[in-house]
Amino acid sequence: MAAIDLKNIGMVFGLNGTRHTALEGVNLHIRDGEFISLIGPSGCGKSTIIDLVSGLKTPGSGEVLVDGQQVQGPGADRGTVFQDYSLFPWMTAFENIRFALEHTRVFSSKKEINAETERYLGLVGLSRFSHAYPNTLSGGMRQRISIARMFSINPKVFLMDEPFGALDSLNRIYMQDLLLRLWSQGTGRKTVLFVTHDVDEALLLSDRIAIMSPSPGRIKEVIDITFERPRCRKTLTAQADYIALKSHLLSVLYCEMLDEIEKQDQEFSERGVPA
Amino acid sequence: MTFSLTRSGYGVILFLAATLVLATAIPDALKQAVTSNAVFIGVIILLFVAFAASLLLHPQEARTVSDIFLLISVALFFWELLLGKLTLLDPLLFPGPARVFAVFGEDYALMLQGLVNSLALLGAGFGLALVTAIPLGLFLGWRKRLFDVAYPLAKAISPIPPTAYLPYTIVLLPTFATASIFLIFIGAFWPLLVGAVYGVFSIDHRLVNSARTLGLSERDMIKKVLFPAALPSIFSGAMIAFIMSFITLTVAEMIASSSGLGWYIQYNHEFANYDKVIAGIILVAVVVIVLMYFFDRIQKYSLRWQNP
């Protein structure tokens, strides 16, 4: 069991004299084994929530509970994948995973660690690149290693902060399918907290989507995504309720932004376009 | 295997051959007092071999290799011609190459002993600085608050040239060896410390966060994450540290030692043996080049993850 509870979270940053409310009154209960996506425009505090659950930041007010326990700093019971900064550049693909294993799980022998490392590299199809340094690999390959590392340490929850945000669309599709496949394998799905700004990605992966809005960062709406799993990308995107959900998401997500842009346009036309 | 020579490559062969002819066929001026030019001839042959080997090992850089060797062989040729054979300048102050290289044959035992002594001091002082300055620098970089306290102090103390401590250190410490190890240590300490501190400062905090999510202990964090991540900066500090310690070493030896590379140069200066002084300088240059070469290799290997 590994539910995540965010209870009335508030967070204020001081930015050169001005106070910026990053989060205000955020309440969210994430069930055990649930895949939940946080979606919202930049500056809405999505990544801050990931940092709070991972223990990298402590909330200004409110509580963060994992498994009923208050989060006390970072720990290997929560696996993370960041956009492109999860791996250590001075370690090969193999060494990166082995390092994580050595420091998070108990093994009886070196041989066992190496075998486990090989297994996880194989899981993401990168056995051939085990001795390559991250700098020599593509962005997609690096993220596959990050994901293999996250799975290998066998945490209670997965925290993923725009893990596919820096990838091209083909690689992104490949990675989404890989993540879903690995996540659904075996017994007992992990709880996943997934940050994205891609509506299609959120719809394909999630059980629920929490839409956030900025200044102050808060959760605007939580939507249940009830499409049956395993989901097929082709048939899913053609469904009428998928299209309806997507347009709803987009409208909620962008109405504020569009309002803002419209307001700017209006001011601009009133002042006149400078020659 | 064949390789084509560039124009400067032909120049190298021409000038080296001409120098060899000068050295072997024409007798040295009496004033030069050359006992044997065997070593000089050996040096010329060595240059031939080194040139050929460099071309074979780095065929894609043939032009640069040829240009460098051309510069050396032209300089050697004119040194031999103008100072060695024609003795245009006072041979006491400006000895020819045959005289200078003959010194290596006469004094090699003394030079070797000096070299060993110097390297032992250098190794001890520099090694001591490595094992203290790097961990301390990493820790100071990691604990910002400690750094804020240490920084003004370090800023005041670090620019003092290590040789300024020399007379006092020699009085305080029992032997010349301990005194010079201490001075070399001081000379190497600050650049290494600065390299380690700024290495930590320049680490992307997202990388540190990634490490923190693995739940590492502080010790593991410093040893296994901060150290390798700061290594590029530590190496640039180590380069300066190495040069500093070499300068400190030679100066200390000149003033207070009875052996070593610096001592050899200073001692012969006192007897106006300028051929030996020049030979000593050449020896120092060769030692520095060899040490730098190994430094470079270690750096390239340690940072092999940096460039694909």
Interface residues (C-beta under 8 A of the other chain):
Chain A: D51 S54 G55 L56 P74 G75 A76 R78 G79 T80 F82 Y85 S86 L87 F88 P89 W90 M91 T92 F99 A100 H103 T104 Y133 P134 N135 T136 I153 L159
Chain B: D204 R206 L207 N209 S210 A211 R212 T213 L214 G215 L216 D220 K224 V225 P228 A229 L231 R304 W305 Q306 N307 P308
